[in-house]
Amino acid sequence: MIVAQSTLAREPEVAIDRAGGQTTVRLAGPWTAPHAEKVEALTDEIATEAGTFPLTLDLGGVGRLDTLGAWTLNRTRHELSAKGQVDFANATPEQKILLDEAAYRDFQGAPKPRHSRAVDFLVDVGQSVAGAGRDMVGGVGFLGELISALLRVIVHPRRFRITAVVNQLEQIAYRGVPIIVLISFLVGCIVSQQGIFQLVKFGATPFVIDLIGILVLRELGVLLTSIMVAGRSGSAFTAEIGSMKMREEIDALRVMGLDPIEVLIVPRIMALVIGLPLLTFIASIAALVGGALTTWVYGEISPDIFLTRLRAAVSLNTFMVGIIKAPFMALVIGIIATLEGLAVAGSAESLGQHVTSSVVKAIFMVIVLDGLFAMFFAAINY
């Protein structure tokens, strides 16, 4: 914005007049960007020569004024204000508007709010509880959508994608067998070894078989398998669906008239519900084999005695407790993993955050669910 006023001066000019105990600086000429070097020099001269206050910057002779000139004059006025009173005079209405708009201001950081550690702690707790509540409500709502999609598939069997379920079963169950068998075998060995070391002090070494059988079949088998599946398959679900969300492939499915829940979510969760009990059974067998081997080496209990004692120590309900838990844990893992995938935004950072959140939430909920089942089965004496 440039303000024009008739003047004969072709370059910026300054005349300093000291009289009557005050200083008047008369400006003339064009105070504009093409004369920036001269404008800077003159404002420096004003700041250096001004010694008597109050000081008046008389703009009566200024022919043209743009934002550079207005800002430079405002800066000079701001710097001199620390020494005394400085005012503008004889500015046209247009020049006043420009001077106000281009006013010089210090760059000040936002004031730091006061914090109380106790209040901050309560705020964090409240935010965590509110977030958990939102996640719970979202999970229940998503479960309703999932059940609705399953009912549609049952009513219209042709919409069921058996190929996708088989492919997910291969990824979840078949390809997950080696790592789950290895981990379960090692855990069975460790539990058996530590049990022998403690029970041998009381001459009760054979009771380690009862310990391993009940602990593995009721708790460890399904819990270890669920944690491994949450870390392996749950993270994969979140990453796959999140990547599709980033590339807008899910929106493309909707445009094509397909339901993303039927196409993407139902096959994965069905494969989890089918595959996790199978993996739990395999993991329990691997842990028992590891325990039997360790009791043979450290406790001198032969495999025949181990099997005989195990058959007497455990019953069908001991085995069924672990198998009954597995589908529910699979459902929780699948819902959390797919929900986090659908929540991914358009950045790689968001994808990484939701994959991490998926694994953490799934493992946490698996452990909570296992505790709830333990209380339930204890209450019904099963």
MARKOL-694053 format. One record per residue (C-alpha): residue in three letters; chain; z, y, x. Coordinates in Angstrom, 2 decimals, padded with zeros to 5 digits. Each point is the difference from the previous one (the first is absolute). Example, Ala and Ser with C-alpha at 12.3 -4.5 7.8 and 13.67 -1.06 7.14 Angstrom:
BEGIN
  code  unit       zz       yy       xx
   ala     A   007.80  -004.50   012.30
   ser     A  -000.66   003.44   001.37
end
This chain:
BEGIN
  code  unit       zz       yy       xx
   met     A   000.00   000.00   000.00
   ile     A  -001.01   003.41   001.47
   val     A   001.09   003.36  -001.33
   ala     A  -002.32   003.00   000.68
   gln     A   000.91   003.63   000.45
   ser     A  -002.21   002.84   001.30
   thr     A   000.60   000.77   003.64
   leu     A  -002.01   001.13   003.00
   ala     A   001.73  -002.21   002.59
   arg     A  -002.04  -003.02   001.06
   glu     A   002.86  -001.79   001.77
   pro     A   003.73  -000.40  -000.73
   glu     A   001.99   003.01   001.16
   val     A   003.70   000.84   000.22
   ala     A   001.72   003.37   000.33
   ile     A   003.78   000.05   000.50
   asp     A   001.86   003.15  -001.08
   arg     A   003.73   000.44   000.63
   ala     A   001.55   002.89  -001.90
   gly     A   003.15   000.71  -001.94
   gly     A   001.84  -003.06   001.29
   gln     A  -002.59  -002.46  -001.29
   thr     A  -003.27  -001.56   001.16
   thr     A  -003.27   000.04  -001.91
   val     A  -002.79  -002.31   001.09
   arg     A  -003.32   001.12  -001.44
   leu     A  -002.58  -002.77  -000.21
   ala     A  -003.74   000.58  -000.29
   gly     A  -003.25  -001.93   000.07
   pro     A  -000.81  -003.56  -001.00
   trp     A   002.93  -002.42   000.46
   thr     A  -002.06  -003.13  -000.46
   ala     A  -000.76  -003.34   001.68
   pro     A  -003.03   001.21   002.03
   his     A   002.40   002.38   001.79
   ala     A   002.75  -002.59   000.44
   glu     A   000.48   000.62   003.73
   lys     A   000.39   003.77  -000.48
   val     A   002.28  -000.55  -003.03
   glu     A   002.31  -002.26   002.06
   ala     A   000.09   002.53   002.85
   leu     A   000.86   002.90  -002.32
   thr     A   002.76  -001.91  -001.79
   asp     A   001.49  -000.89   003.38
   glu     A  -000.16   003.68   000.93
   ile     A   001.79   000.92  -003.23
   ala     A   002.75  -002.54   000.69
   thr     A   000.41   001.30   003.54
   glu     A  -000.19   003.77  -000.62
   ala     A   002.04   000.14  -003.20
   gly     A   003.42   001.25   001.04
   thr     A   001.27   002.21  -002.84
   phe     A   000.87  -001.32  -003.42
   pro     A  -000.63   000.14  -002.90
   leu     A  -003.65  -000.81   000.72
   thr     A  -002.91   000.48  -002.40
   leu     A  -003.34  -001.81   000.25
   asp     A  -002.45   002.45  -001.61
   leu     A  -003.08  -001.81  -001.30
   gly     A  -001.66   003.15  -001.35
   gly     A  -002.80  -000.12   002.60
   val     A  -000.71  -003.72  -000.17
   gly     A  -003.58  -000.50  -001.15
   arg     A  -000.11  -003.78  -000.32
   leu     A   002.82  -002.52  -000.08
   asp     A  -000.32  -003.77  -000.15
   thr     A   002.51  -002.85   000.16
   leu     A   000.13   000.01   003.81
   gly     A   000.86   003.69   000.14
   ala     A   002.49  -000.28  -002.85
   trp     A   001.74  -003.00   001.55
   thr     A   000.14   001.64   003.44
   leu     A   001.50   003.19  -001.41
   asn     A   002.52  -002.00  -001.99
   arg     A   000.96  -001.95   003.12
   thr     A   000.54   003.25   001.93
   arg     A   002.06   001.40  -002.83
   his     A   002.08  -003.19  -000.07
   glu     A   000.67   000.13   003.75
   leu     A   000.97   003.70  -000.07
   ser     A   002.25  -000.44  -003.04
   ala     A   002.58  -001.60   002.28
   lys     A   000.40   003.42   001.70
   gly     A  -000.12   002.30  -003.01
   gln     A  -001.66   000.92  -003.28
   val     A  -003.80  -000.43  -000.13
   asp     A  -002.17   000.85  -003.04
   phe     A  -003.65   000.26  -000.96
   ala     A  -001.34   003.32  -001.36
   asn     A  -003.19   001.29  -001.66
   ala     A  -001.34  -003.50  -000.67
   thr     A  -002.47  -000.36  -002.85
   pro     A   000.87  -002.38  -002.88
   glu     A  -002.47  -002.53   001.39
   gln     A   001.54   000.24   003.46
   lys     A   003.49  -000.48  -001.46
   ile     A  -001.12  -003.19  -001.73
   leu     A  -001.53  -001.31   003.22
   leu     A   003.10   000.90   002.03
   asp     A   002.21  -001.80  -002.52
   glu     A  -002.20  -003.12  -000.01
   ala     A  -000.21  -000.14   003.80
   ala     A   003.70   000.71   000.53
   tyr     A   001.36  -001.39   003.26
   arg     A   002.72  -002.63  -000.46
   asp     A   002.09  -001.95   002.44
   phe     A  -000.50  -003.73   000.09
   gln     A   003.37  -001.39  -001.03
   gly     A   000.85  -003.64  -000.39
   ala     A   001.40  -001.28  -003.26
   pro     A   003.78   000.26  -000.10
   lys     A   001.70  -003.27   000.78
   pro     A   001.93  -001.23  -003.01
   arg     A   003.57  -001.05   000.48
   his     A   000.55  -003.74  -000.11
   ser     A   003.07  -002.05  -000.70
   arg     A   000.00  -003.53   001.35
   ala     A   001.88  -001.28  -003.00
   val     A  -002.41   001.67  -002.42
   asp     A  -003.02  -001.21   001.98
   phe     A   001.36  -003.55  -000.07
   leu     A   000.50   000.16  -003.76
   val     A  -003.51   001.43  -000.42
   asp     A  -001.48  -002.87   002.02
   val     A   001.94  -002.54  -002.04
   gly     A  -001.11   001.62  -003.23
   gln     A  -003.64   000.09   001.09
   ser     A   000.17  -003.65   001.03
   val     A   001.50  -001.03  -003.32
   ala     A  -002.55   002.05  -001.93
   gly     A  -002.82  -001.52   002.07
   ala     A   001.32  -003.51  -000.61
   gly     A   000.15   000.74  -003.72
   arg     A  -003.59   001.24  -000.01
   asp     A  -001.11  -003.10   001.91
   met     A   001.82  -002.24  -002.49
   val     A  -001.59   001.73  -003.00
   gly     A  -003.41  -000.12   001.67
   gly     A   000.42  -003.69   000.80
   val     A   000.93  -000.84  -003.60
   gly     A  -002.98   001.97  -001.28
   phe     A  -002.32  -001.72   002.44
   leu     A   001.40  -003.39  -001.03
   gly     A  -000.96   000.86  -003.57
   glu     A  -003.56   000.83   001.08
   leu     A  -000.15  -003.25   001.97
   ile     A   001.15  -002.08  -002.97
   ser     A  -002.53   001.79  -002.20
   ala     A  -002.78  -000.83   002.47
   leu     A   001.13  -003.65   000.14
   leu     A  -000.11  -000.23  -003.79
   arg     A  -003.53   001.41  -000.02
   val     A  -001.02  -002.60   002.57
   ile     A   001.55  -002.77  -002.11
   val     A  -001.76   001.22  -003.14
   his     A  -003.30   000.34   001.87
   pro     A  -000.02  -002.82   002.61
   arg     A  -003.40   001.07   001.33
   arg     A   001.64   003.08   001.46
   phe     A   002.26  -002.17   002.17
   arg     A  -001.10   000.21   003.66
   ile     A   000.76  -003.46   001.33
   thr     A  -001.92   000.66   003.22
   ala     A   002.22   002.98   000.82
   val     A   003.17  -002.04  -000.71
   val     A  -001.17  -002.84   002.27
   asn     A  -000.89   002.47   002.75
   gln     A   003.43   001.64  -000.23
   leu     A   001.68  -003.43  -000.01
   glu     A  -001.77  -000.76   003.25
   gln     A   001.15   003.28   001.55
   ile     A   003.59  -000.19  -001.28
   ala     A   000.85  -003.70   000.02
   tyr     A  -002.41  -001.95   002.18
   arg     A  -000.22   002.49   002.87
   gly     A   003.72   000.75  -000.23
   val     A   001.15  -003.59   000.47
   pro     A   000.08  -000.07   003.85
   ile     A   002.22   003.05   000.51
   ile     A   002.32  -000.88  -002.89
   val     A   000.39  -003.60   001.19
   leu     A   000.76   001.18   003.54
   ile     A   002.58   002.58  -001.08
   ser     A   001.69  -002.37  -002.44
   phe     A   000.11  -002.82   002.57
   leu     A   001.66   002.27   002.56
   val     A   002.51   001.36  -002.50
   gly     A   000.88  -003.55  -001.04
   cys     A   000.58  -000.91   003.65
   ile     A   002.20   003.05   000.60
   val     A   002.13  -000.47  -003.13
   ser     A   000.46  -003.69   000.79
   gln     A   000.96   000.66   003.62
   gln     A   002.55   002.68  -000.85
   gly     A   001.43  -002.13  -002.79
   ile     A   000.48  -002.95   002.34
   phe     A   001.71   002.19   002.63
   gln     A   002.53   001.22  -002.58
   leu     A   000.58  -003.21  -001.97
   val     A   000.42  -002.22   003.03
   lys     A   003.35   001.73   000.66
   phe     A   001.30  -001.52  -003.24
   gly     A  -001.69  -003.37   000.38
   ala     A  -002.21   000.79  -002.97
   thr     A  -003.43  -000.09   001.66
   pro     A  -001.67  -002.01  -002.84
   phe     A   000.72   002.85  -002.43
   val     A  -002.63   002.06   001.78
   ile     A  -002.55  -001.97  -002.02
   asp     A   001.57   001.23  -003.25
   leu     A  -000.03   003.53   001.39
   ile     A  -003.66  -000.11   000.96
   gly     A  -001.17  -001.74  -003.16
   ile     A   001.72   002.34  -002.47
   leu     A  -000.60   003.19   001.98
   val     A  -003.69  -000.67   000.61
   leu     A  -000.91  -001.30  -003.44
   arg     A   001.95   002.59  -002.00
   glu     A  -000.29   003.13   002.14
   leu     A  -001.65   000.04   003.41
   gly     A  -003.27  -001.70  -000.89
   val     A  -000.99   002.38  -002.79
   leu     A   001.56   003.07   001.65
   leu     A  -001.75  -000.44   003.36
   thr     A  -003.30  -000.78  -001.71
   ser     A   000.25   003.05  -002.27
   ile     A   000.79   002.30   002.90
   met     A  -002.90  -001.36   002.03
   val     A  -002.40   000.31  -002.95
   ala     A   001.21   003.55  -000.69
   gly     A  -000.69   000.98   003.59
   arg     A  -003.28  -001.86   000.29
   ser     A  -001.71  -000.06  -003.40
   gly     A   001.81   002.93  -001.65
   ser     A  -001.04   002.38   002.76
   ala     A  -003.55  -001.35  -000.19
   phe     A  -000.12   000.67  -003.75
   thr     A   001.17   003.57   000.49
   ala     A  -002.45   000.63   002.83
   glu     A  -002.96  -001.50  -001.89
   ile     A   000.62   001.81  -003.27
   gly     A   000.96   003.21   001.82
   ser     A  -003.26  -000.05   001.98
   met     A  -001.95  -000.52  -003.20
   lys     A   001.87   002.91  -001.55
   met     A  -000.85   002.23   002.98
   arg     A  -003.70  -000.90  -000.22
   glu     A   000.04   000.53  -003.79
   glu     A  -001.06  -003.59  -000.63
   ile     A   002.63  -000.35  -002.74
   asp     A  -001.49   003.02  -001.80
   ala     A  -003.41  -001.62   000.39
   leu     A   001.31  -003.12  -001.75
   arg     A   001.18   002.11  -002.93
   val     A  -003.39   001.74  -000.16
   met     A  -001.64  -003.43  -000.16
   gly     A   002.19  -000.86  -003.00
   leu     A   002.26  -002.43   001.88
   asp     A   003.78  -000.04  -000.13
   pro     A   001.38   000.26   003.58
   ile     A   003.14  -001.89  -001.05
   glu     A  -002.06  -002.97  -001.22
   val     A  -002.33   000.08   003.00
   leu     A   002.44   000.76   002.84
   ile     A   003.60  -000.51  -001.08
   val     A   000.03  -003.09  -002.26
   pro     A  -001.67  -002.38   002.53
   arg     A   002.34   001.09   002.79
   ile     A   003.21  -000.33  -002.01
   met     A  -001.10  -003.34  -001.51
   ala     A  -000.71  -001.30   003.50
   leu     A   003.45   001.19   001.12
   val     A   001.74  -001.65  -002.96
   ile     A  -001.79  -003.29   000.70
   gly     A   000.14   000.12   003.79
   leu     A   003.59   001.06   000.63
   pro     A   001.63  -003.11  -001.59
   leu     A  -002.35  -002.21   002.05
   leu     A   000.88   001.87   003.18
   thr     A   003.70  -000.20  -000.91
   phe     A  -000.24  -003.79  -000.27
   ile     A  -001.80  -000.26   003.34
   ala     A   002.49   002.37   001.66
   ser     A   002.97  -002.00  -001.31
   ile     A  -001.47  -003.23   001.35
   ala     A  -000.66   001.63   003.38
   ala     A   003.56   001.35   000.19
   leu     A   001.44  -003.42  -000.87
   val     A  -002.15  -001.64   002.67
   gly     A   001.26   002.54   002.53
   gly     A   003.59  -000.66  -001.08
   ala     A  -000.47  -003.77   000.21
   leu     A  -001.45   000.28   003.49
   thr     A   002.85   002.23   001.18
   thr     A   002.72  -002.25  -001.47
   trp     A  -001.63  -002.96   001.75
   val     A   000.02   001.81   003.37
   tyr     A   003.37   001.81  -000.18
   gly     A   001.97  -002.04  -002.54
   glu     A  -001.39  -003.50   000.77
   ile     A  -000.77  -000.48  -003.70
   ser     A  -003.12  -002.14  -000.42
   pro     A  -002.71   000.96  -002.51
   asp     A   000.93  -002.98  -002.21
   ile     A   003.59   001.15  -000.30
   phe     A  -001.20   003.60  -000.52
   leu     A  -002.21  -001.02  -002.94
   thr     A   002.70  -002.19  -001.55
   arg     A   002.59   002.75   000.24
   leu     A  -002.47   002.62  -001.23
   arg     A  -000.86  -002.07  -003.07
   ala     A   003.70  -000.20  -000.86
   ala     A   000.67   003.68   000.70
   val     A  -002.76   001.61  -002.03
   ser     A  -001.25  -000.58  -003.53
   leu     A  -003.03   001.02  -001.97
   asn     A   001.58   003.26  -001.20
   thr     A   000.59   001.02   003.64
   phe     A  -003.72  -000.32   000.62
   met     A  -000.96   001.64  -003.29
   val     A   002.10   003.11   000.63
   gly     A  -002.26   001.01   002.89
   ile     A  -003.19  -000.86  -001.86
   ile     A   001.06   001.93  -003.14
   lys     A   000.65   003.14   002.07
   ala     A  -003.40  -000.05   001.69
   pro     A  -002.28   001.18  -002.87
   phe     A   002.31   002.91  -000.84
   met     A   000.10   001.11   003.61
   ala     A  -003.78  -000.31   000.16
   leu     A  -000.32   002.22  -003.08
   val     A   002.27   002.66   001.50
   ile     A  -001.87  -000.05   003.33
   gly     A  -003.38   000.25  -001.75
   ile     A   001.02   002.88  -002.29
   ile     A   001.51   002.05   002.83
   ala     A  -002.94  -000.63   002.36
   thr     A  -002.68   000.89  -002.54
   leu     A   001.89   003.02  -001.33
   glu     A   000.34   001.42   003.50
   gly     A  -003.69  -000.64   000.60
   leu     A  -000.97   001.91  -003.15
   ala     A   002.26   002.89   001.08
   val     A  -001.89   000.57   003.28
   ala     A  -001.51   003.48   000.31
   gly     A  -003.09   000.96   001.98
   ser     A   001.36  -000.14   003.55
   ala     A   000.70  -002.68   002.59
   glu     A   003.55   001.33   000.30
   ser     A   000.59  -000.66  -003.69
   leu     A  -001.35  -003.53   000.39
   gly     A   002.38  -000.74   002.87
   gln     A   002.98   001.42  -001.89
   his     A  -000.69  -002.06  -003.11
   val     A  -000.57  -003.21   001.96
   thr     A   003.36   000.48   001.71
   ser     A   001.65   000.88  -003.32
   ser     A  -001.54  -003.09  -001.61
   val     A   001.47  -002.38   002.58
   val     A   003.44   001.64   000.01
   lys     A   000.29   000.17  -003.78
   ala     A  -001.27  -003.56  -000.47
   ile     A   002.45  -001.49   002.51
   phe     A   002.86   002.01  -001.48
   met     A  -000.81  -001.09  -003.56
   val     A  -000.42  -003.63   001.09
   ile     A   003.51  -000.01   001.46
   val     A   001.43   001.76  -003.08
   leu     A  -001.75  -002.49  -002.29
   asp     A   001.33  -002.90   002.04
   gly     A   003.53   001.35  -000.40
   leu     A  -000.46   000.39  -003.76
   phe     A  -001.28  -003.57  -000.26
   ala     A   002.95  -001.25   002.07
   met     A   002.43   001.63  -002.44
   phe     A  -001.94  -001.29  -003.00
   phe     A  -000.11  -003.63   001.19
   ala     A   003.68   000.16   000.96
   ala     A   000.84   001.30  -003.48
   ile     A  -001.82  -002.86  -001.73
   asn     A   001.26  -002.51   002.60
   tyr     A  -003.49  -001.15   000.89
end
